[in-house]
Amino acid sequence: MVAQLKDTEEDHAHWLEQQLRLIELIGEGNYYQSQL
């Protein structure tokens, strides 16, 4: 179970890093608009 939680946390961290890179590339306004 601990390994599964660690995996989930790593996946979430990776997703968050990708989102932050995307914001840097396209800007906050475009990012938020793409999420609607």
N, C-alpha and C positions, 0 to 999 in steps of 0.2 A: 504494500500500500504506500509506503514512503517513496519507493521508486516511482510509482505512478504519479504521486503528487509532485515530485521533482520534475518529471517529464512535462506535466501540465504547466508548471511554473516556467520552465524553459521555453515551451511553446508560446506562452503568453508574452514573455520577454522578447522573443524573436518577432512576434506579431507587432508589438509596440515599437520596436526599433524600425521595422518596415514602415509603419505609419508615420513616424517622425521623419524618416528620410523622404517619404512622399510629400509631406508638408513642406520640407525644405525645397523640393523640386518644383512643386506647382503652386505653393503659397497657401496660406491659411484659408483665404476666401474660397478658392477653387476646391480645396480639400473638403471644407464643410459642405459646399454645394454638392460635391460628388457623393456625400454620405446621406443625402436626403432621399 
